[in-house]
Structure formats: structure tokens, C-alpha cells
Amino acid sequence: MDKVFIKDLLVRGIIGIRDWEREKPQDILINVTVFTDISQAAKTDDINYCVDYSALSKKLQSHAETATRLTVEALADDLAQICLKENLVKKVIVKVEKPGAVRFAKSVGVEIERSNYE
């Protein structure tokens, strides 16, 4: 299966369980790999057979900036479900990170895998 990826999408949103984390938006780093079949797009050079990564990025950004989730786990699952609703997407890997959330760590987060076969 082929892959389309969105790498290092940096958004700002409310996420976390502590009071101070709920007061102002923080950086959230999103990486997404969607699994699809691009063979028809390659043969025809037709955008209708492609995953529109620009539109998908905007949907992910909008959700992450407005969701105000408590956990990165919940946000990652939200984002995976958004991806799976896209035409042609069969499976997705979503990685959500909170850069600088833990002292002495560059970043912390989760990586999940979801598919339309579950």
C-alpha cells in the first residue's frame, strides 16, 4: 500500500490535564501517514484519485486548535478518525507530540494506528 504523509504540522491548542495547561494554547506537533493506493493517480495524473493533503492538513489543524482535549491520546484518535473519513484512505498512523512538555525531553506524545478494517 502507498503512503501519503504530513510531516511536522505545528499547531497551537489547549491540551493537558493541569490547570496551567488549560489557560493558553501550547505547541502541538502532528505527523500523519495515510495509507492509500495511488496507482490510479499515477497513471492518470488526476487529482480525483489523490488524497488531498492540503485540505486534510487544514482539517487536522482546525480540529487540534479547537478541540481542547485533556490527553494527547484523545486528540490522536480524533485526528485518526478525521483521516479515515477521507475518500481513498484505508489506514492511518498519527503521531501527536507536546514539545517541551517534560523537562529535559525534546518532546513527548503518542503514536497510534487505525484502519477502516477495525
N, C-alpha and C positions, 0 to 999 in steps of 0.2 A: 504494500500500500504506500502511496505517496504522502508526503508531508508538506504542509504549509505552516510557516512559523511567524510569530510576532515576538520579537526579542526586546527585552528591557523597556517595556511600556511603563513609563513613570507617571503615576497619578498621585493626587493628594486627596485623602479621605479620612473620615473618622473611623478608627478601628482600634479595638483594645478593651480590656476589662477594667482598667484603673480609671479613676475619676479624671486625672490629668490627661489621659489619652482621649477622653471624650470631649475635651474642651476645644481643641483646634485640630485641623486636618494635619495628617502626617504623610510622609512619603510612603507609597506602596509601589513595589516593583512587581510587574506582571510579565510572565513569559508563558506563551501558549504555543503548543504544536497541535495542529489539527490533521487528522488522517483522512485522506480522500483519494479519489482516483483522478489524476489529471491527464490521463491518456487522450481523452476526447478533446480537452482544451488544447493539448499539444498538437494534435492532428489538425484541428480546425482553426486554431488561433482565435477562438470565440470566447469572449468574457463570460458568456452564459454558462459555460462549462467549468468555470473557475470559482473558488471560494474568494469572495471579495474581502481581502484582508484589511482594506482601508475602512470599509463600513463596519466590519467586525471589531476592529480596534476602537472605533468610536462608541460602539455599544458597550464594550468592556470598560472603557474609560468612564462613560456616563454612569454605569452601574456602580463601579468602585467608588466614584466620587460622591454618590448619593445614598449608598446602602446603609451606612453607619452600623456595620456588623460588629459584634463583640470579638469574634475569633477569625483568624485567617482561614481556618478550616471551613467555616460557613461561607466566607467570601469566595474561596476557591471553588466550592461546589456551585455557588451561584453562577460564577463565570463559566464553569464547565457546562452547565445547563444552557446558558446563552449560546455557547458554541455549538452544542448538539442540535439546537433548533435551526441552525443554518442548513440550507439546502446543500447536499453533497458531503456533509461532514459525517463520518462514520464513528470516529473515536477522537478523543482529545486528551492531552496531558496539559495540566495547568499548574504553574508554579507561582505562588504568591509569597512575597517577602516583605518584611519590615526592616529596611536598612537602619542600622544603628539602634535597634530596639534593645539590644542586650550589650552591656558594657564589654568591651574588648572583642566583640564579634562584628564583623562587617555587616552581617545580615542574618536574620532568622526567618523561617517560614515553613511552608508545606508544599508538597508536590503531590497531585492526585491524578488518577487516570480514570476516565469514564468513557462509556461507549453506548451506542444505541442498541447494543445487543444484550445489555444487562436486564 
